[in-house]
Amino acid sequence: MRRNHFRPRTALFCSSILFIATAAVAQTGSSAEPQKPAVSNTNAVIEVAVVRPHPPAVVHNNFRFSKDRFVLEDQPMMKLIAYAYSLNPHQIVGAPGWVADDHFDISGTTNLTTDATVPQQQQLLRQLLKDRFALEFHRESREMSAYALQVVKGQPKLSPAAHANAQPFEWTDGHDWERTQNFSSYSMTDFILLQQLFMDRPLVDQTGLTGRYDFKLTFSYGDAPDTNADAPPRMFTAMQEQLGLRFEPVKAPVDTFVIDHIERPTPN
């Protein structure tokens, strides 16, 4: 049975990516900044990896890197490639159908002693994709529909990062249909990496901003009722009002990820 990869479980994947990949600490009704985890600049290497097909009848999303262990359950290759190489799925071309349709359970150990940073997680996934899925690719610039991240009227509402040399860090507060994303020591490149996982087209940075910033974004999402006058605006409106940024629909050259070769995983 073929699966449509644009389904609720994909949203669950993106939510877990947002939480796990940025060491976010979920809070309810709290504005206190969580304790930032210890991080390491160690070159991350997978020592052991077990890859199995995920049972089609079971929906159980998990995406977790914890010190020297990782567990990825019910994951399609399309999403793992997108995260590993900082892509929107629409940038990935030439993939056979199973890359989007087949899901896998992957677990193993690494050489790390602290929780993996986002770059380390990406490094581990790239190794996994090369070693176990024989991924080969090249990049091409192609014009396509995208969202351009732009500054509104030349006036961004961003504060310079209090600790510009710190690892980028994001945590999320929220309840019901309201969400506040808090960003610490974030560049526009970091911001795009996370946001494009939720978008229906690739993102390109046209802000010209090269620094790191501390900021937060409060917005309504999902099936939020439109009748609540006190509800925060939707994300695109919130970005303009709170950050002085916008996602503008454009046709633009986009760096695409062309798959030359990929195989179903080798036996364990």
ABEGO torsion letter per residue (X at the ends): XBBBABBAAAAAAAAAAAAAAAGBBBBBGBABBBBBBBBBABBBBBABBBBBBBBAABBBBBBBBBEABBBBBGBBAAAAAAAAAGBBAAABBGBBAAAAABBBBBBEBBABABBBBAAAAAAAAAAAAAAAAGBBBBBBBBBBBBBBBBBBGGBBBBBBBABAABBBBBBBBEBEABBBBBBBGBBAAAAAAAAAAABABBBBBAAGBABBBBBBBBBBBEABBAABAABBBBAAAAAAAAAGBBBBBBBBBBBBBBBABBBBBBBX
